[in-house]
């Protein structure tokens, strides 16, 4: 009697352990790839100048909501003792971009707002409330 693909194969502890380990390594790698894909740090080419620096939003820079959010971010950052550079690094954005956010020059994406609020250990809704938005 042969061992075809549909016939039961004998399973011992080492076979089961090897299969389980391989399965969980594959799952871990999949989540690692998804995490990397979910949070790209690449900016849109539309908001980049020739020197690679983000420029202020031509339409929204100085908007009271953005200025309020930037002020709230700066106050929270200072309160917890983080430098602008450290917060930018933790949030995965450029230091000069973080400065523009704090000055109300950038109409940032929701993902960047989430990243920054997580680094400040505050919810987005609480951050917006502090900003008066």
QUIJOMO-V743144 format. One line per field, one symbol per residue. phi: phi as a letter, one per 40 degrees, with the letter a starting at -180 (. if undefined). A space follows every 10 residues. Layout:
phi=???
This chain:
phi=.cbcccccbc bbdccccccc cccccccccc ccccccccbc bcccccbbcc cgccbdcccb dgddcccccc ccccccdccc gccdcccdcc cgbcdccccc cccgcbcccc cccccccccc facccccccc cgc
